[in-house]
């Protein structure tokens, strides 16, 4: 029993030396170190001090506070050493508290004496508060902190106290500027707990937490207050708010201009290779891969490669179909693996065989055939392909390619069909809303903003005129939001934070970015505005709504920009419906049992036989200059039925995608029958499902 007190006394005598305590702290922070590295970090740099250092080191080793790993020849802290350090830190902190002064545990992980001048400086510098008012708030904050008699303060606690006082004094404009951005501890814990369930990794986790900070910054600082309030209230929805003020949404790249002149930076991109005009098939595919690597972090939703067939055609004259398929498949594999689905952008290839090119029709069809086969190979290899195809609606003589497209969709691929000669993303976005004089080879589009039409209809009491007047006012708010976003992105580009867009070949001017707003819940709004179920009446009201939206957005357009209106599948329908359910009650909602409000119209095989329904869709499409998408529901159809549905829809529907639920095993990646609860291959129950129309 007497040995224990002597042991404790000896340990205290060892750490009483500042040099030995410093050695212990260094090893605790830096981890295992060699003798020479530890000696240098501890400040024993001259040869004369070698003896002193060796003496202190022996003392620590003898008391088992540190130990030597003889194989690695490195010293490490023992568990006993860490315990001693923790006790030492607690003694230091308690001695500061007992002194009667206030101390702050700062963000630099140090205990510092409380200094009220730092609050004053923060109020003046960060919040822009007048000095006299800042002195008053500082004095009141200091008084309250001394009344708390807490053991120690933290920087976040002091900031919370200041913000609380600002609210009490009706100084919210200053509180917004002082708000600390970040996630609560609980939210971070939940993110960590769910990580990996959706195929995400550590990079994805860091990506999500970073975006949460920029989402808060956007609402507090970057956009007008009325826009932020409209988003929070549920009048509008800003999708992907974490990237909203940092990157454009969709980028269109014209590969014909790349084929002609390459993709060469005009400014300094030290990490980017010079991409000359391609000389062969392999170099052509390598250039697209390099472009993807350059701009994948500069778009939040999608990168669309236009004229893919015409780009490759000249380099395939002497190539067999197998060689072309292998080259394209290598690119698709690489593009699929570059970013997980939680970190967009997705990659889309536009396939329009009817765009004239000097290569000739035969070569273009050869590349189309190879591309569809290569994409089919990707779908077989990847559980959930993130690359999309945008295929021009084929003429009757080319329906063999439509059969191939139907087969790819049936296997789990994602293919959209559009009108030849137009520009469309896989979502249906139309960048041609820009005036012809501003059209360029490469176009960036801003479109992640949606308007809540059901909210307007609930407040209109079936008064269609009042509804459209409210819609015009809301479009004004959306216009301000998108214009502000364009200005913010212009600043980001000038700083070089989007280097490829800022300095890349024929880079897009921030003055030539199409601004597109999305209409959410048109079907629910129509149900609230009229009790007449006839499609004729609903079509008439829908046309007036679209006409009003298009007219007001045109009037709001500035000289060098155009505002477009779209109805496409975008994030936000579920959130807006949930907010309205809280405000009006679930019984008042006309959501039809969906998870959220309606977006793109969904057509069944029976709907395609209904001329009134087809006419309704065609009139909506004609009035929406920013984009329009229809989803064909083929969930109950076999392969032949899917093909027949696509064949029937092609001449009638301007742009459509096909919905087919696809299940796969998250454990082994095997494709499964719909709604499978267990994988037949590995017996895992970790199954999930996606839609080919997503």
N, C-alpha and C positions, 0 to 999 in steps of 0.2 A: 504493500500500500504506500510505503514511503517513497518507492521508486517513481511513482506516478507524478507527485509534486515536483520532484527533482527534474523529471523529464520535461514537464511543462516549463519550469524555470529555465532550463537549458535552451528550449526552443525560443522563449521570449528573449533570452540574451543574444541568440543568433540573429533574430530579426530586428534587434535594437540597432543594428548597424544599417545606416541608410544605403550603403553600397550593396549589402546582401539583400535587403528588401527590394532594391531596384532590379537586381539580377533575377529574383523570383518573379517580379512583375513582368519583366521582358519575356521570360520563357512562357509565362501564362498567356501573354498576348500573341507572341510570334510563333509559338509551337516549338518543336524540336529544333535545336541549333547546334552547330559544331562548336568546338572550343574557341576557335579563332573568331567566328562570327559573333558568339556571345560576348567575348572579350571586347570586341570593337563596339558593339551596341551598348555595353555597360559603361563605356567611356574610358577603358584602360587601353589607350592607343600606343603609348611608348613602351619600349622594351624594359625600361626601368620599373614599370608598373606591373610587369608580368608576375613577379613574386606575390604582390599584394592580391592580384586577381586570383591566383592559384590558392592562396590562403583562404579567401572568402568562399571560393567554390568548394573546397574541402569541408568547411564548416557546414555548408548547406547539404552536402552529400551525406556526411556523418549523421546528421539529424533526420535523414530520409525525407527531406523537403524536396530535393531533386534527385534524379538518378541518371546514370549513363547507360545508354543502349550501346553495348560493346560492338555489336555487328555493324550498326550504322555510324558509330562514333559520334552520337549526338546526345545532348542533355535534354531532359524533359522534366516537367513539374509532376510530382506525385499527387495522389489524392489528399495526402496530409498537407502538402504544400498549398493546394488550392483552398483547403479548409482554413489554413492560417491566413491566407490572403483575404478570404471573405470576412473572417473575424476582424482583421486589421481595418478593412474598409468600414465595417459597421462601427468600430470604435471611433474611427476618424469622423464619421458622419454624426454620431451621437455627441461627440465632444463639441462639434460645431453647434449643434442644437442647444446643448447645455450652456453655451456661451451667452445665450439670450438674443442672439442676432438671427435674422432670417437668412436662410440659404436656399439656393435654387439648384436643383439637379438639371443641368442644361442639356441641350440637344447634343453637345459635344462630349457627353458622358463624363461630366465633371461637376463637382460641388463648388458653387460660386456664391459669394455673398450677394444678397439681394441689393439691386441698384435701381431705384425708381426712375433714374434718368433714361434707362433703356426703354421703359414704357413710353416716356415722353418722346424719345427719338422715333420709336415705332409709329406712334400716332401721327407724327408730323411727316415722316418720310414715306411710310407705307400707305397710310390712309389719306394723306394730304390735308390733315386737320390744321386749322389755325393754331398758332402757338398758345395763345391765351386759353382757348378751349381745351387744348391738349393738357395744359398744366392743371386745369380743374379736374379732368378725368383721372389724371395720374395721381393727384393728391387723394381723391376719393378711393381709388383702387388700393393705394398704399395703406390707407386707414383700415379698410376692410381686411386686407391680408394680415395685418398685425392682430386683428381681433380673432382670427381663425385659430391661432396658436397651434398650427399644424407642425408636425415634426420637420418636414421639408416641403418645399414647393417644387413644381415642375413648370417648364416654359408653357406647355399646353394649358395647365391649370390657370396660370396668370392670364393667358390670352382669353380663356373662357370667361374669367372674371371681368376683364376689360369689355368684352363683347356684351356681357350681361348688362353692364352699366350703360353701354351705348344704346341698347334697346330700351332701358328704363327712361333714358333722356331723349327718346325719339330721334336717335342719330343713326338710323339703320343704314344710310348711305355709306357711312364710315365703317360700320360693322361688316358690310359685304366685302370691303377691301381688306379687312383684317382676318377674315374667316380662314381657318386652316383647312387645306384641301387634303383629302385622303379617305381611307376606309376605316370604319370602326373595327375594333379587335374581333368582334363576333363575325363580321362579314369576311374578314381574312381567314378566320378559322373555317368558315363554311366553304370558301374557295378551295382551301387545302384539302378539306374532307371530300369534296366532290371531284377533285383533280384526277384525271385519268378515266373517269367514267364515260366521257364523250370523246375519248381518243386524244385529249390534249396532253401537253408535256410541260416541262418547266418554263420553256420559252413562252408558251401560250399563257401560263399563269402570270408571268411577269407582264405580258402584253395586256392582259385583262386588268390588272391592278393599275398599270400606268394609264390606261384609257379611262378608268374611273376618276382619276385626278383631273384629267383634261376635260372630262364631261362636266365636272363641277365648275372648273375654271371657265368653260364656255358659258354656262348659265349665269355665273356671277359677274363676269368681266367682259367677255368678247361680244356678246349680242345685246341689243337694246332691251331695256327692262320689260317693255310690253311684250316682246317676243318671248322672253324667258317665262313671263307670267302665263302667256297663252299656252306654252308647252306644258308647264306644271299643272295648269288647270285642266288640260285635256282638249283644248280647242284645236291645237295642232300637235303634231308629233315630230320631233327631231330624231331621226334614226341614227344610230351609231354616233352618239354625241361625243364620244371620246376622240373620234377622228374628224369630226365635223369642221373644226376650225384649223385642221392641219393638212388634210389631203382632199383632192377632188374624189368623186365617187367612181365614175366610169371613164376610162380613157379609150378612145378609138385610135388605132394605129393603122395607117394605110400601107400595106406591104408593097404595093406597086411603087410608091415613092422610095421605100427602102431598097427595092430591087434596082431602081434607077440611080440612086445616089448614096446608098448606105445609110447609116444612122450614126453620124459623127458629132461629138460634142463640140459646141462653139465656145464654151468656156472651159474652165479647168475642172476636170473630173479625174483626179490622179489614180483612182481605183478602177476606172472604166477603160476597156480596150477600144481602139478605133475600129469601127465596124464598116468596112468598105462594101461596095456592091458585091453581092455573092457571085462566085465563078462556077459553082457546081452545086449539086444537091446537098452534099454534106455541109458545105459552108453556108448554104441557104438556111438549113435547119439550125446550125450553130449560131447564126446571127439572131434568129428568133429567140433562141434560148438565152442569149446574152441580153437582148432587149428586155426579156421577161425578168431576168435577174436585176436589171437596172431600175425598172419602173414598178416592180411588184410592191415596193414599200411606199409608192407615191400615189396609190389608188386604194380606196377602201372597199369597193364593191366588185369591179370587173375590169379586165383588160380585153378589148375586142380587137382581134387581128382581122382586118378587112382584106378582101381579095386574096385569100389564102391559095386558092386553086391557080389563079393567074400568076401569083408570085413563084410557085414551084414549077409550073408547066415547062418553061424553057430548059430546065435542068434535068428533065426526065426523058428526053428523046432516046438516049441510048441505054436507059435503065429498064430492067424488068419490073413487073408489078411487085414481085417479092422484094426487090431492093428498095422500091419506093415505100412499101408498107413498113419495112424494117426501119428506115430512116425516120418516118413520121412517128412510129411507135416509140422510138427512143426519145424523141422530143416530148411526146405525151407523157411518158413515164417520168421524165425529169420535171415537167411542169406540174404533174400531180403530186410529186413528193416535195416540192419547194416550200409549200406552206400548208399547215393543217387547216381544216375547214373553219375552225374558229378564228383563224387569221386570214381573212380574205386578202387579196382579190382572187376571184375565180378567173380562169382563162377561157375565152371563147374564140372559136374559129369560124369566120364567115365563109360559107361555101355557096357561091353564086356562079353556076356554070354558064350563065347567059351574058355575063359581062364580056364584051368583045376584047380580044387580046391577040397580039401578033402570033402567039404560039399556035393558035388554031383550035378548033372545037375538039378534035380527036385527042389531043394531049390533055386538054382540060378535063375531059371525061375520064381519061386514064387516071389522072390525079384524084378526081372525085371518088372513083371506084376504090383506089388504094386508101384514101383517107377514111372512108366508111369502114373498110376492113380493119385498118389499124385501130380506129376508135373502138370497134367491136372487140379487138384483142385487149385493149385497155380495160374495157368493161368487164371482161372475163377475169382479168388479173387483179383488179382493184375492187374491194368491197363496195366503196362509195366513190365513184369518179367525180372529181371536182372540175374537170375540163368539160366544156359544153360545145356543141355544134349548133350553128345557126344556118340552116339549109334553106335556100331559095325554093319556093314552091315549084315543083317540076311539071313540065309539060307532059302531055299524054304519052309521047314517044319515049319519055325518060322514066317511066314509072318503075322500072327495075330498080332504080336507085331509091325510090320511095319504099319499096319492099325491104331493101337493106336497112333503111332508116327505121322502119317499123320493127325489124328484128333486133336492132340495137336497143331501141326503147324497151322492147319486151324483155330484154336481158338485163335492163337496169340503167341504160344510157340516158343522157339528157340532151334532147334534140328539139330545137324550136324551128318552126317554119315561117318564112316571111315572104313578102312580095319582092320579086327580083327587081334590082335597080335601086332599092331603098337602103337606108342605113338603119340597122337595129341592133341593140344589145340582146343578150339572151333573155333579159327581163321584158324587152319590148320598148326600151328607151329609144327615142328618136332625136338624134342630135341636129337634124336638119331644121330645127326651129330657128337656127341662126340665119341671118340674111346671107345671101349668096356671096357678097363681097367679103364677109368675114369667115367663110368656110375655108378650112385648111386641110392638109393631109392628115394631121393628128389633132384630135379634138378632146378636150376634157369637159365632162358634164357634171353639174351639181344638181342632185335630185333627191337627196335623202330628207324630204320634208313632206308631211301629209296633212291634209285638212280633214277635220272630223265633221262630215256632212250630217250624220244622225243627231249630233249635238245641236246643230242649227235647226233641224226639223223639230226636235222636242220643244224648242223655245218659240217655234213659229205658229203653233196652234192651227196647223193646216192652211196657213196663209202663204200661198206660193210666192206672192210678190214680196212679202216681208222676208221670206226665206232667202230669196235671191239678193235682196238688199243687204242682209246680214252676211251672205256669202261674199259679196263685193267688199265689205269691210274686212273680212277675214283674209281675203286675198291680198289686201293692202298690207296686213301684218306679215303674211308669208313673203310678199315681195320685199319688204324691208329686211326680213331675215336672210333671204337668199342674196340680196345685194350686199348686205353687211358681210356675209360669208365670202363673197367674191373679193371684197376689199381686204378682208383678213388674209385670205390665201395669197393675194398679191403681195402683201407684206412678207408672208412666209417664203414666197418664191424669191423676193429680193434679197432675203437673208441667206439664200442658198440652201434652205432646208429641204427643198425639193429639187435637187441638182439636175436630174434628167429633164424635168419639165422646164427648169429655169435655163439650162444651158444646152439641152439636147438639140439634135438636128431638127430645124423648122419647129422649134418648141411652140407650144400653144401660148398665146398671149392671154393674160388674165382678163383682158377686155373682151375676149371672144369665147367665153365659157357659157354654154347654154344653161339657163336656170329653169328647172322643171319642178313643179309641185304636183303631188299625187292626191287624188280624191279617194277618200276611204268611206265605205258604207253607203254607196249610192242606192243600193237595193233597199236598205233599211230606211233611208231618207224618203224614198218614193212611197214606201208603205205607210210612213207617218204623215205624208203630205196629202195622200188621197186614199179613200176607202174603196175606190173603184178598182177591182182586181184586173180589169181588162188590160191587155198588153198595149192596146192602142193609146189609152189614156196615159199609162206609165211612160210609154215612148215619147209622147208629146211633152210631158213634164221634164223627162230626162234631157231631151233636146234643148229645152229652154235653160236648164241648169248648166249644161255644157257650153251653150252659147254665151251665157252670162260670164262664166269662168274664163272662157277664151277671150271675150271682148275686154273684160277688166284687166286681165293679165297683159293683153296687148297694149292697153292704155298705160299700164304701169311700167312697160319696158322703156329703158333708157335708149339713148342714141346708138350705142355700140353693144347692146345686149338685148336678148329676147327672153321673155318669160313664157314657158310652155306649161300646158296642163296635160296630165296623164292619168290613166287608171291601170296600174300594174301591181304585181305582187311585191310589197315592201313591208319591212318591219313596222309595227305600230298598231295594227288593227286590233290585236288582243288587248293591248294596254288601254287604248281609247274606249273599248267596250267595257273594260273593268272599271274605269273611272266613271263612265256614265251609269253603270250599275249602282255604284255607290251614291251618285248624285240623284238619280231618278228612281232607283229601285229596280230590281231585276224583272219585276212583272211588267214594267213599262218598256223594256227593251224589245226590239224586233230583230234579235240576232239569229233567230231560226235554229237554235241549238248548236251553233258553231262555237269555236273557241274564241272568235272575235268577229268583228264586222267584215262584210264582204269586200273583196278587192276585185281581182279579175273575174269576169263572168265565167261560170262553169257550165259546159254544155254536155249533155248525154247524147248517145246515138239517136234517141227519140227527138231531142231538140233540133238535131240537124235536119229532120224532116218537117219541121215547123217553120214555114216561111215568115210568119210574123216574128218569131224569135230570131231568125237569121237577120231579118230587116232591122230589128232593134239593135243587134250587135253591130251591124254595118253602119248605122247612123251614129252610134257612139264613137266608133273608130274614126269616122269622117270628121267629127268635131274636135277630136283630141289631138292637137298638134305635137304634144310632147311624148306621146307613146300610148299604146293600148295593147293589152294582151288578153287572150282568151285561153282557158284551160279546157281541154277535152278530157272527159272522165272515161278512161278505158279500163277502170279497175276490175270490171266484171267480164272483160273480153279476152279471148284467146288471141294468138298472133294474127290469124287471118282477120278476125274482127277488128283488131287494132289497125291493121293496114286499111281495111275498108272504111273505117271511120276517118282516117287521115285522108284517104282518097276523096271521100265525100266533102270534107271540110276545106280542102285546098282551094277550090275555085270560089268559095263563099266567104271564108274567114280570112281577113288580111294578115293576121299574125296569131299563131297559136302554139301552145305546148301541150304535151300529152301527159296526163296523170296516170301513173301506175304504181301502186305501193310495192316496194321491194324490201324484203327482210334479209338480214345477214347476221352472221355470228361475230361478235366483237372479239371473241377469243381466237378463232382460226381464220376468220374472214370468209367463210363459205356462204354462198347465196342460198337462201332458204325459201320455202313456200310462204306466201303471205300469212301473217299472224302466227308464225311458228313459235312455240314456247321453248323448244329445246333443239339444239343443233344435232342433226343426224350424224354428222361426221365426228365431232369431238364430245358430244353429249352435254355441252355447256348450256346453261340457261341464260347466258349473257347475250341476248339477242336484241336487235334494234331494227328500226324501219325508217326508210326515207321515201320521198315521192320523186318520180322522174320529172315532175313539173316544178320542183323547188329550185 
